[in-house]
Amino acid sequence: MDAKVTWHNRLSFTGSANTGFQLPLGTTPEVGGDNDGFQPMELLAIGLAGCTAMDVISILQKKRQEISAFEVQVHAGRATEHPKVFTQATIEYILSGHDIDEAAVLRSIELSNTRYCPAQAMFNNVFPIELIYSIYEDQDGGERKLVKSGTYTPSAALETPG
């Protein structure tokens, strides 16, 4: 994989990679930017969320789970001193649908964490990552009701059928 950033002015760049897609990079005015693009550390968090999200939804679709909405949020803590690295993260999987099987969700999270997501595998070696999930049942009128939530732990995944 190859990636590059091209400088425009001040702290404004355009990033691109092999796919040819482009995205703006920037930073806040407090450090000399124009607030005109993603900050690089935001992209690392988005990459982590996207990597595991693609795994989990793909596995759940193969398990024929009826998912109507799916979101993965990464909440990352950072050091207060430079280089202000990530010090910990929580990945939150939020699913909505009909009769979503909690065991299928746990197994999907497990497979992403232990086998498929290279971003998660890499970051697991650097800082602790907590994995949590919330499962909602779709209701009439576009509402949804929380039916299950919890934390993925390796022992929890082993206790559920895969």
N, C-alpha and C positions, 0 to 999 in steps of 0.2 A: 504494500500500500504506500502511496505517496500522497503527501498533503503539502499545501503551501499557503502562505498569506502574502498578499500584495499590499504594500503601504500606499495610502492616498494622501493623507496629511495629518498633522498632529498625532493623535493615537487612533486613527481610523484605518482599518484594513478590510480587505475582502479575502475570505478563506475559501479554498476549493480543494478537491481531492480527485481521485481517479474517476468518480462518477460524473464529474463535470458540474455538479451543482455548486452554487456559490452562496455564501452567507456573510453578512456584515459582522465585523468585530470592532469593538470600541470599549470605552470605559467612561467613568464618571468625570465630571468637570473638576472635582476635587483633586484628581491626579493628572489633569491635563487633557482629558478626553471631551467628547461632545455628546455622550450618551446616545451614540448612533449605531450601536450593534451589541451583540452578545459579548460578555466578558469571557475570557478564556476559561476561567474556572467554572463558569456556568455551563460551558460546552462539555466539560468533563462530567458534570453531574447529569446533564441531558443525555450524554452518551451512555452513562451507566443505566439510567432509566430506560432508554430506548433498547439497549441490548437485552436486558432482562425482560422487558415488556414483550418484545418480539418472540422470545422463547416461550414465555408463559402463555400468551394468547394462542400461539401455534399449537402447543401441547393441549391446551383446553379444547381447541377446535377439533383436534384429532380424537379427543375423549368425548366428543359430541356434546359438550356443555353448551347450554343455550345462554350465551352472553350477549346482552344488549348494549352495555357500556363497560369500558375498561380504562383505567387510568393508573399510572405508576408515578408516584411522587418520590423524589429523593430529597431528604432533609439532611444537609451536610453541615457539620460543625467545623469551624476553621480555627487555626492558631491565631492568637492575637498579635504575635510578632512575625516579622518577615522571615521566611517566605510565605507565611499564612497558608500553609498546607491544610488539606482536610485532615481532621483528627478523629472523626467518627462519622458514621452516616446511618440513617434509618431509611430503608426502602419500604414504601407503603403501597401495597397492591389493593386497589379499590375496584370491585366487580359488582355489576348489576346484571340481573337476568331472571330466569325461571328455574327453580329447583337446581341451583348450582351445588354440586357435590363438594363439600369441604375437603374430603380426602383427595379429590382430583386437583383442587387448588393447591393443597399442600405438596402433592407430588410434583406438580408443575413448577412450583417455587423451588423445591429441592433439586430438580433436574437442571433448572437454570443456574442455581447456586453452585452445584457440584460438578456439572458436566458441560454445559453449553455456553454460558455467557463469559467471554474472555475478559470483558471489563470487570465483572464481578470477581472473577478468579484473580485478576491482577490486583484490584483494590483490597481484596480479602487479605492479601499478604502485607498490606501497608497500614491499615487501620480497621477497627472493629465495625462491622455492619450488622445492624439489627434488621430483621425481616418481619414485617407485620402485614396483616391482611384484614379486609372488611368485605363481607359478602352481603349484598342487598337483594331483596326479592322485589321485582317490579310489581307495582300495585295499579289499580285502575286510576285513570286521570293523570297518568304520568308521574305519580308519586312512587316512592320506594321505601322499603322497610328493612332496617338492619336485622339480619337473621344470625350471622356468625361473625366473630372477629377474634383475632388472636395473634400470636407470635409464632413464626416458624422456628422450630428447633430440630436438630437432627433426630432426636428421640421421638418427637411428635410425628415426624414423617414415617419413621419406622413402625409406629403403632397403627398407621392407617393403611388400608389396602391400596396397592398401586396399580 
